[in-house]
């Protein structure tokens, strides 16, 4: 799997274009700002946008959707529990458990409520990658004090879903730098607290780490 990351907007949100090397189709994940940037990048790479994958409904992750959907005539995927708050066109309502094909591999939709009721992660076992939105970042977790958020649900999502990912799984979050789960299991204090392993926590001080 090939991944292009874009950062923009007031909240410096991450958006991604993902595709299989040698293929001609791609997905856009969480285009939260300039839709033109994603359209231009796909065109320059000779890629056809197959769909837009949204991890949750917050504006800093969906702001560029209308422009891309209109120009590329592609479907928008979002969990059904976030489609109501989103209040815009959703073509594919997700429930969790679906498999989205991408060339010779696939993305599994994992329902990970906590930040919002309908938060999801898009996970590729073969590609060793998880697009996590605002569920988990490199050194902390997404906030749960906004409407639809739940600390109890976030704890379940971490315990039942995120904690299962192998150390070499790369997480591509909605904000901040990507990292692997090995890094999370050392430097993410909120994750370690939920897992009952706070004694392993080592605050991130900017040193290099091995991917």
C-alpha positions as a Markdown table, in Angstrom:
| # | Residue | x | y | z |
|---|---|---|---|---|
| 1 | Unk | 0.0 | 0.0 | 0.0 |
| 2 | Unk | 1.2 | 3.5 | -0.9 |
| 3 | Unk | 0.2 | 6.4 | 1.3 |
| 4 | Unk | 0.4 | 10.1 | 0.7 |
| 5 | Unk | -0.2 | 12.3 | 3.7 |
| 6 | Unk | -1.4 | 15.9 | 3.6 |
| 7 | Unk | -1.6 | 18.3 | 6.5 |
| 8 | Unk | -3.7 | 21.5 | 6.5 |
| 9 | Unk | -6.3 | 23.6 | 8.1 |
| 10 | Unk | -6.3 | 25.6 | 11.4 |
| 11 | Unk | -6.1 | 22.4 | 13.4 |
| 12 | Unk | -3.4 | 20.8 | 11.1 |
| 13 | Unk | -5.5 | 17.8 | 10.3 |
| 14 | Unk | -4.1 | 14.9 | 8.4 |
| 15 | Unk | -5.7 | 13.6 | 5.2 |
| 16 | Unk | -4.4 | 10.7 | 3.1 |
| 17 | Unk | -4.5 | 9.3 | -0.4 |
| 18 | Unk | -4.0 | 5.6 | -0.3 |
| 19 | Unk | -3.5 | 3.3 | -3.3 |
| 20 | Unk | -1.8 | 0.1 | -4.4 |
| 21 | Unk | 1.5 | 0.5 | -6.2 |
| 22 | Unk | 1.0 | 0.0 | -9.9 |
| 23 | Unk | -2.8 | 0.5 | -9.6 |
| 24 | Unk | -4.9 | 3.3 | -11.0 |
| 25 | Unk | -7.5 | 3.6 | -8.2 |
| 26 | Unk | -7.2 | 5.3 | -4.8 |
| 27 | Unk | -9.2 | 6.3 | -1.8 |
| 28 | Unk | -9.1 | 9.7 | 0.0 |
| 29 | Unk | -9.2 | 9.4 | 3.8 |
| 30 | Unk | -10.5 | 12.4 | 5.9 |
| 31 | Unk | -10.1 | 15.4 | 3.5 |
| 32 | Unk | -10.7 | 18.0 | 6.1 |
| 33 | Unk | -9.6 | 21.1 | 4.2 |
| 34 | Unk | -8.9 | 22.0 | 0.6 |
| 35 | Unk | -10.5 | 19.4 | -1.6 |
| 36 | Unk | -8.5 | 20.8 | -4.6 |
| 37 | Unk | -5.3 | 19.6 | -3.0 |
| 38 | Unk | -6.4 | 16.0 | -3.0 |
| 39 | Unk | -7.9 | 16.2 | -6.5 |
| 40 | Unk | -4.7 | 17.7 | -7.9 |
| 41 | Unk | -2.5 | 15.1 | -6.2 |
| 42 | Unk | -4.6 | 12.2 | -7.5 |
| 43 | Unk | -4.6 | 13.6 | -11.0 |
| 44 | Unk | -0.8 | 14.2 | -11.0 |
| 45 | Unk | -0.3 | 10.6 | -9.9 |
| 46 | Unk | -2.7 | 9.3 | -12.6 |
| 47 | Unk | -5.1 | 7.9 | -10.0 |
| 48 | Unk | -8.9 | 7.7 | -10.1 |
| 49 | Unk | -10.6 | 8.4 | -6.8 |
| 50 | Unk | -12.7 | 5.4 | -5.9 |
| 51 | Unk | -14.3 | 6.8 | -2.8 |
| 52 | Unk | -13.9 | 9.0 | 0.3 |
| 53 | Unk | -13.4 | 7.3 | 3.6 |
| 54 | Unk | -14.4 | 9.3 | 6.7 |
| 55 | Unk | -13.3 | 8.3 | 10.2 |
| 56 | Unk | -15.8 | 10.6 | 11.9 |
| 57 | Unk | -18.0 | 13.6 | 11.2 |
| 58 | Unk | -16.0 | 16.6 | 12.7 |
| 59 | Unk | -15.5 | 19.4 | 10.2 |
| 60 | Unk | -11.7 | 19.4 | 10.4 |
| 61 | Unk | -11.9 | 15.9 | 8.8 |
| 62 | Unk | -14.7 | 16.4 | 6.3 |
| 63 | Unk | -14.3 | 20.0 | 5.0 |
| 64 | Unk | -13.1 | 19.0 | 1.6 |
| 65 | Unk | -15.6 | 16.2 | 0.9 |
| 66 | Unk | -18.2 | 18.1 | -1.2 |
| 67 | Unk | -15.6 | 19.4 | -3.7 |
| 68 | Unk | -14.0 | 15.9 | -4.1 |
| 69 | Unk | -17.3 | 14.1 | -4.3 |
| 70 | Unk | -18.6 | 16.5 | -7.0 |
| 71 | Unk | -15.5 | 16.5 | -9.1 |
| 72 | Unk | -14.7 | 12.8 | -8.9 |
| 73 | Unk | -18.2 | 11.5 | -8.8 |
| 74 | Unk | -17.3 | 9.1 | -6.0 |
| 75 | Unk | -19.1 | 7.7 | -3.0 |
| 76 | Unk | -18.7 | 8.9 | 0.6 |
| 77 | Unk | -18.3 | 6.3 | 3.3 |
| 78 | Unk | -19.2 | 7.0 | 6.9 |
| 79 | Unk | -20.4 | 5.1 | 9.9 |
| 80 | Unk | -24.2 | 5.3 | 10.3 |
| 81 | Unk | -23.9 | 6.7 | 13.8 |
| 82 | Unk | -22.1 | 9.8 | 12.6 |
| 83 | Unk | -24.1 | 10.3 | 9.4 |
| 84 | Unk | -26.8 | 12.2 | 11.3 |
| 85 | Unk | -24.5 | 14.8 | 12.9 |
| 86 | Unk | -22.6 | 15.1 | 9.6 |
| 87 | Unk | -25.8 | 16.4 | 7.8 |
| 88 | Unk | -24.4 | 16.0 | 4.3 |
| 89 | Unk | -24.5 | 13.3 | 1.6 |
| 90 | Unk | -23.3 | 9.9 | 2.7 |
| 91 | Unk | -23.5 | 7.2 | 0.0 |
| 92 | Unk | -22.3 | 4.2 | 2.0 |
| 93 | Unk | -23.4 | 3.8 | 5.6 |
| 94 | Unk | -21.0 | 1.7 | 7.5 |
| 95 | Unk | -21.7 | -0.4 | 10.6 |
| 96 | Unk | -18.3 | -1.9 | 11.2 |
| 97 | Unk | -16.9 | -5.2 | 9.9 |
| 98 | Unk | -17.1 | -4.2 | 6.2 |
| 99 | Unk | -14.1 | -4.9 | 3.9 |
| 100 | Unk | -13.2 | -2.2 | 1.3 |
| 101 | Unk | -11.2 | -3.6 | -1.6 |
| 102 | Unk | -8.0 | -1.8 | -2.7 |
| 103 | Unk | -6.2 | -3.7 | -5.5 |
| 104 | Unk | -4.9 | -6.9 | -4.1 |
| 105 | Unk | -5.6 | -6.0 | -0.5 |
| 106 | Unk | -8.5 | -4.6 | 1.6 |
| 107 | Unk | -9.3 | -2.2 | 4.3 |
| 108 | Unk | -11.4 | -3.5 | 7.2 |
| 109 | Unk | -13.8 | -1.1 | 8.9 |
| 110 | Unk | -13.4 | -1.2 | 12.7 |
| 111 | Unk | -16.0 | 0.7 | 14.7 |
| 112 | Unk | -14.1 | 2.5 | 17.5 |
| 113 | Unk | -16.5 | 4.8 | 19.3 |
| 114 | Unk | -15.2 | 7.1 | 22.0 |
| 115 | Unk | -14.3 | 10.4 | 20.2 |
| 116 | Unk | -17.7 | 10.2 | 18.5 |
| 117 | Unk | -20.4 | 7.6 | 18.4 |
| 118 | Unk | -19.5 | 6.6 | 14.9 |
| 119 | Unk | -15.7 | 6.9 | 14.9 |
| 120 | Unk | -14.0 | 4.2 | 12.9 |
| 121 | Unk | -10.6 | 3.1 | 12.0 |
| 122 | Unk | -9.7 | 1.7 | 8.5 |
| 123 | Unk | -7.3 | -1.2 | 9.0 |
| 124 | Unk | -5.1 | -3.1 | 6.5 |
| 125 | Unk | -3.6 | -6.3 | 8.0 |
| 126 | Unk | -1.6 | -7.0 | 4.9 |
| 127 | Unk | -0.4 | -3.3 | 4.6 |
| 128 | Unk | 0.2 | -3.2 | 8.4 |
| 129 | Unk | -1.6 | 0.2 | 8.5 |
| 130 | Unk | -4.4 | 1.7 | 10.5 |
| 131 | Unk | -6.0 | 5.1 | 9.7 |
| 132 | Unk | -7.3 | 6.1 | 13.1 |
| 133 | Unk | -8.8 | 9.5 | 12.8 |
| 134 | Unk | -9.2 | 10.9 | 16.3 |
| 135 | Unk | -9.3 | 7.6 | 18.1 |
| 136 | Unk | -5.6 | 7.3 | 18.8 |
| 137 | Unk | -2.6 | 9.5 | 18.1 |
| 138 | Unk | 1.1 | 8.9 | 18.6 |
| 139 | Unk | 1.3 | 10.1 | 22.2 |
| 140 | Unk | -2.4 | 10.3 | 23.4 |
| 141 | Unk | -6.0 | 9.5 | 22.6 |
| 142 | Unk | -8.8 | 11.6 | 21.1 |
| 143 | Unk | -10.8 | 13.7 | 23.4 |
| 144 | Unk | -14.1 | 12.3 | 24.7 |
| 145 | Unk | -15.7 | 15.5 | 26.1 |
| 146 | Unk | -17.4 | 16.7 | 22.9 |
| 147 | Unk | -21.0 | 15.8 | 21.9 |
| 148 | Unk | -21.2 | 12.1 | 21.2 |
| 149 | Unk | -18.0 | 11.3 | 23.0 |
| 150 | Unk | -17.6 | 8.7 | 25.7 |
| 151 | Unk | -14.7 | 7.8 | 27.9 |
| 152 | Unk | -16.1 | 4.4 | 28.6 |
| 153 | Unk | -16.6 | 3.7 | 24.9 |
| 154 | Unk | -13.0 | 4.9 | 24.2 |
| 155 | Unk | -11.7 | 2.5 | 26.8 |
| 156 | Unk | -13.5 | -0.4 | 25.2 |
| 157 | Unk | -12.3 | 0.6 | 21.7 |
| 158 | Unk | -8.7 | 0.7 | 22.9 |
| 159 | Unk | -8.9 | -2.6 | 24.8 |
| 160 | Unk | -10.9 | -4.6 | 22.2 |
| 161 | Unk | -9.6 | -3.2 | 19.0 |
| 162 | Unk | -6.4 | -1.0 | 19.1 |
| 163 | Unk | -4.6 | -3.2 | 21.6 |
| 164 | Unk | -4.8 | -6.2 | 19.2 |
| 165 | Unk | -2.7 | -4.5 | 16.5 |
| 166 | Unk | 0.9 | -5.9 | 16.3 |
| 167 | Unk | 3.9 | -3.7 | 17.1 |
| 168 | Unk | 4.8 | -3.2 | 13.4 |
| 169 | Unk | 1.4 | -1.8 | 12.5 |
| 170 | Unk | 1.7 | 1.8 | 11.5 |
| 171 | Unk | -1.0 | 4.2 | 12.7 |
| 172 | Unk | -1.9 | 7.1 | 10.5 |
| 173 | Unk | -3.8 | 9.5 | 12.8 |
| 174 | Unk | -6.0 | 12.5 | 12.2 |
| 175 | Unk | -3.5 | 14.8 | 13.8 |
| 176 | Unk | 0.2 | 14.6 | 14.5 |
| 177 | Unk | 2.9 | 12.2 | 13.1 |
| 178 | Unk | 2.3 | 8.6 | 12.2 |
| 179 | Unk | 4.1 | 6.0 | 14.3 |
| 180 | Unk | 4.0 | 2.3 | 14.9 |
| 181 | Unk | 2.3 | 0.4 | 17.8 |
| 182 | Unk | 5.7 | -0.3 | 19.3 |
| 183 | Unk | 6.0 | 3.5 | 19.8 |
| 184 | Unk | 2.5 | 3.7 | 21.2 |
| 185 | Unk | 3.2 | 1.0 | 23.8 |
| 186 | Unk | 6.0 | 3.1 | 25.2 |
| 187 | Unk | 5.1 | 6.7 | 24.7 |
| 188 | Unk | 1.3 | 6.9 | 24.7 |
| 189 | Unk | 0.4 | 7.5 | 28.4 |
| 190 | Unk | -3.3 | 7.4 | 27.9 |
| 191 | Unk | -3.2 | 4.1 | 26.0 |
| 192 | Unk | -0.9 | 2.6 | 28.7 |
| 193 | Unk | -3.2 | 3.8 | 31.5 |
| 194 | Unk | -6.2 | 2.1 | 29.9 |
| 195 | Unk | -4.2 | -1.1 | 29.5 |
| 196 | Unk | -3.0 | -1.0 | 33.1 |
| 197 | Unk | 0.6 | -0.6 | 32.1 |
| 198 | Unk | 1.3 | 3.0 | 33.2 |
| 199 | Unk | 4.6 | 1.9 | 34.7 |
| 200 | Unk | 5.9 | 1.4 | 31.2 |
| 201 | Unk | 5.2 | 5.0 | 30.1 |
| 202 | Unk | 8.1 | 7.0 | 28.9 |
| 203 | Unk | 7.2 | 10.6 | 27.9 |
| 204 | Unk | 8.1 | 11.5 | 24.4 |
| 205 | Unk | 11.0 | 13.8 | 24.3 |
| 206 | Unk | 11.6 | 14.0 | 20.6 |
| 207 | Unk | 14.3 | 11.3 | 20.3 |
| 208 | Unk | 14.4 | 9.1 | 17.3 |
| 209 | Unk | 12.7 | 5.8 | 17.3 |
| 210 | Unk | 12.9 | 2.6 | 15.1 |
| 211 | Unk | 10.0 | 2.1 | 12.7 |
